[in-house]
Amino acid sequence: MSSPQPVLVYDGRKAAFRRAVDVLTYGMDDLIAIPWESEPIQAFLEAQFGGRPFVFVLIEGDAVHAGETAVRRAMDARGIASPLARGVESLYPKIADPFGRVVHGEAPADIHGTFRLEPDAQPYIDDIRAGDNRRQP
């Protein structure tokens, strides 16, 4: 049995970020990209974090990677050279707040690391993996 598809949560409110995700996921049929603002992701965030933090997330199996860890894991999955991925990961905490305020209109939540997928959040991810919720706001 194969492992469940990873789910990448991104800010889909701006065309530039939707295009960036298209480039990042090009040729990767085994990755589901879904916008942060979509209803299934908002429900997932509520169940996972007890709120709806504005955060970049990558869910792999039963692991939820957030913030700088999600950035590194996403770059690793795409085969981006490790030194470059580590460099971007180390810059993320320094630039995320000002970049988020200017580009997204809000700073990302200060949530970084890998967390266990909460049982209450699991059904939302299972539904996303089972359906075609990709890039649907």
N, C-alpha and C positions, 0 to 999 in steps of 0.2 A: 504494500500500500504506500502511495506517495504522501509526502507531507502536504499539509494544507497550503494553499496559495498565500504568499505574503500580501499584506494590505498596506499601501502607502497613503497616508493622509496628508494632503497639501492644501494650501490656500488657493481655491479655484475662483476667487472673486475677480481676478485680473487676468486678461488674455495672455500677458507675458508669462505668468506662472503656469497657465494651462499648456502653453507651448513648451515651456521648459520641461514639464512632466511628460509631454508627448515625446520629446527628444530623449529624456532619461529612460523612458520605458519602451522606446522603439525596439521592436523585435523581441520583447520580453512578454510572451503570452502567459508566463507564470507569475506575473505581478499584477495585482489589482490596484489601480490608482483611483482614489475617491476624494472629492473635495471636503475640506474641513466643515464647510457650511451645510453640507447635505444632512437631511433628517436622520438617516441611519448613524452617521458619525456623531452628530450631536447627542443622540441617545446613548451611543457607545461611551462617549466622553463622560457623560453624567454617571453612567454605571461604573466606569473604570476609575474616575478621579473624584467623583462626588461633586462635579461642577462641569463647566464647559470651557476649560482653558484653551486659549489660542496657542496651539503647540503643534510642531511637526512630529508626526508619529509614523513608525513602521512596526506593524504587527507581524511577527514570524512565529508560526506555531502558537504556543501559549506564552510567548514573550512579547511584551510591549516595550519598544524602544522609543524614547522621547528625547527631543532637543538634540544636543550635539551627538548623542549616541545614535539617534535615528539617521542623522546626516552621514555619519561614518558608515553605518550598516548599509544604507542605500547606495553609497558610492562603492563600497566593497561588492555589493550584489551586481553592480553594473561593470565591474572589472576595472575601475579607476585605480591607478597605481597607488599602492599603500602609502608612500610618503606624501602624495598629494592629498589623499583622503585624511590622513592624520593632521596635515596642515590646516585643511578646511575645518576639521573637527575642533582643533585648538583655537581657531579664530572665531568660531560660532558664538561662544559666550561673550566675546568682546564686541562683536558687531551686530548680534541679533537684535538687541534692544533699539539702538538708533536706526538700524535698517528697517526693522519692523514698524517703528513709528513713522518714518518717512514714506516707506513704500506700501505698507499694509494699513497704515492708519492706527495701528496699535502694536504694542510690544508683545512679543511672545511670552508665555508663562515661563517662569523659572523652574522648569521641570526637565531634568536630564537623567539619563540612566536607563536601566532595564528593569522592568517590573513584571510580575506575574500577571497574566490575563485574569482578571477577576471573574469569578463564576457568573455574576450578574451581567457582566459585559460580554461574555462568550456568545450568547444567542445573537447579538447584533452582528458580530464578526462572522458567525456561521451563516447568517442570512446574506451578508455581503458576499461571502465566498460562494454561496450557492446560486445567487442571482446575478444579473448583469447590471450592477449599480455603478459601473465605472463612469467616472466623469459626469455624473448626474448631480446637478445642484439640488 
